[in-house]
Amino acid sequence: MARVGLHASVLCVVVALAGCHATYPSAPSTPSIVALQVHFLRAMGPVPVSSSFGLIAYAVDSDDAYEDVTGRVSWSTSDASIISRGAPGVISFGAIGAGTATITAQYQGFSTTVTVVTIRADRPVYPSLVITGGDARSVGTAAPAVARLQRSASDTQDVTALASWSSSDPRVATVAADGMVRAHAPGTAQITASYSGLSTWYNMSVSPAR
């Protein structure tokens, strides 16, 4: 009887240890980068030649956290005769010729591209459609955008309520029929207005919470 009791006790200890091992918490995993985002520092439509603009890059990890990696990204432009890189150490670009070019950011195997249109401000085209405002920069904010029809340098008409509005990425930002732009998530969206056969747009970036 004593021997049977000893075997039973050993079995209980083994089972207890096995149970403890099964419930031991595992070490937390390290978040990994899952995406790279490029944001404009301000809402921006077609860029006049001889002006400049800034960009910022964020690495997004598996925990949906954002890290500013602007200074560590490798930047390049598709056409150096249209868009040029600014001074070393400053993430700015200059419009030096009229046309369309892309800017690409690369970081740790991830890359993303934004498209920039440049225009000659001294050679306006009439009639044209112009958007002002609508720069909702942080999640949860809203800002009104205004669309104006320009028939000449001195003849303009507010067509905000008559225009058709759309967003290239409603997850990032939406725009209502009255031009009200609402920011929903970090990223960049293109806000477009169309009226009487004319269209215009601007890029709006929503920054992550700091």
Summary of the structure (lengths in Angstrom):
residues: 210
radius of gyration: 27.1
end to end distance: 69.6
largest distance: 109.1
contacts: 596
relative contact order: 0.15
helix: 11%
strand: 49%
